Amino acid sequence: MTKKILLAGVLLAAVCAGAGAAVYAALAEDTAVSVDTQPKLTREDYIALWQEDLAESGKELPADVDSMSTQEILDAWGRELGKHAQPG
């Protein structure tokens, strides 16, 4: 009889622990909101960063950079970075 009571107690404790964990998980859900505090970079910011990057390797911005859109600047900068990428 004592073994049955002990076994019932262990099973009851396991069920209660599982239920408690489920309730805790539901109540402890992360509801934090993150805010991007980085300022948005402008076209001029991208040009300046690209110019700094090129200056490190002794290169200059393309002559038509003033007529390039922001996306064209990012694409050209990415292609330039890709030339120096190491595989693996």
C-alpha positions in Angstrom: 0.0 0.0 0.0 2.8 2.4 0.8 4.4 1.9 -2.6 1.1 2.8 -4.3 0.8 6.0 -2.2 4.4 6.9 -2.9 3.9 6.3 -6.7 0.7 8.3 -6.7 2.5 11.2 -4.9 5.4 11.2 -7.4 2.9 11.2 -10.4 0.9 14.0 -8.8 4.0 16.0 -8.3 5.1 15.5 -11.9 1.7 16.5 -13.2 1.7 19.6 -11.0 5.2 20.6 -12.0 4.3 20.2 -15.7 1.2 22.3 -15.3 3.1 24.9 -13.3 5.8 25.1 -16.0 3.2 25.6 -18.7 1.4 28.4 -16.8 4.8 30.1 -16.0 5.8 29.9 -19.7 2.5 31.5 -20.8 2.8 34.3 -18.2 6.5 35.0 -18.7 6.2 35.5 -22.4 8.5 38.2 -23.7 6.4 41.2 -24.6 9.2 43.8 -24.8 9.3 46.2 -27.7 12.7 47.0 -29.2 13.3 50.4 -30.8 15.9 51.0 -33.4 17.9 53.9 -32.0 20.4 54.1 -34.9 19.9 57.1 -37.1 18.9 56.4 -40.7 21.9 56.8 -43.0 21.5 59.2 -45.8 22.9 58.9 -49.4 25.7 61.3 -48.4 26.5 59.1 -45.4 26.8 56.0 -47.6 29.1 58.0 -50.0 31.3 59.1 -47.1 31.6 55.5 -45.7 32.3 54.1 -49.2 35.0 56.8 -49.7 36.6 55.9 -46.4 36.6 52.3 -47.4 38.1 52.9 -50.8 40.8 55.3 -49.3 42.1 52.4 -47.2 43.1 50.6 -50.4 44.2 53.7 -52.2 41.2 53.9 -54.5 38.8 56.7 -55.2 35.0 57.0 -55.8 33.8 56.6 -59.3 33.5 59.8 -61.3 29.7 59.3 -61.7 29.0 58.9 -58.0 27.0 62.2 -57.9 24.5 60.8 -60.4 24.1 57.4 -58.7 21.1 56.6 -56.6 21.4 55.3 -53.1 20.8 51.7 -54.3 23.3 52.1 -57.1 25.9 53.3 -54.5 25.2 50.3 -52.3 25.4 47.9 -55.2 28.7 49.3 -56.4 30.1 49.3 -52.9 29.0 45.7 -52.5 30.6 44.7 -55.7 33.9 46.3 -54.6 33.8 44.6 -51.3 33.1 41.3 -53.1 36.3 41.6 -55.0 38.2 41.2 -51.7 36.1 38.6 -50.1 37.8 35.4 -49.0 35.9 32.2 -49.6 35.0 30.0 -46.7 
